[in-house]
Amino acid sequence: MKNIVIFGAPGSGKGTQSALLVEKYGFKHISTGDVLRAEIKKGTELGKTAQGFIDNGQLIPDDLMISILAGVYDSLCPCEGVIFDGFPRTVPQAEALKVMLAERGTEVAAMLELDVPDEMLMERLINRGKTSGRADDNEETIRKRLNVYNTQTAPLIAWYEAEGKRNAVKGYGPLEEINAALCQVIDAL
Ligand code: AMP
């Protein structure tokens, strides 16, 4: 059972690379952004709460996000492995994930970090906004999300480094090259 955290700024390619890894290894994929967008679509209470934060480029409060995660995880596992995409996004979330997995007799096997320069992220997200239909892929909200990433999420790089789990790869260039670099890390686990 391999629990993998795919990590990077908005627009770093986490979703794209997760899909390739799911196809190759048969892992389950937990994208907390997708989970929240599905709740919004269904019009649930959770979706209504989440929408305000998402549209504003802000993070959903940790306690709420953490309480959702265990249920999603347990609905998919036991299994080959899980790719966590977009979670954790804060140090308290990383700590909660560690506890949740320990309670289930497992742990994060690796954090895979996609490194992409800021100006490239902006360009990718603006382009994605033309077709994604995502309300938060507009220039103003993208700036907020990148700022939230830099202040609240980037500290996780040092956190996972201290855990001995961090593996950084170049997140731009040909997709297959990025994918090969990620597979190399996973195959060595
Ligand atoms: P994403 O699809 O991962 O870019 O997430 C879209 C939005 O969903 C984010 O900008 C946040 O508002 C919210 N979100 C997704 N995952 C999390 C998380 N782990 N913690 C807090 N908010 C989240």
Residues whose N, C-alpha, C, O or C-beta is under 5 A from the ligand:
A	BS01	AMP	T32 G33 D34 L36 F53 I54 G57 Q58 L59 I60 M65 G86 F87 P88 R89
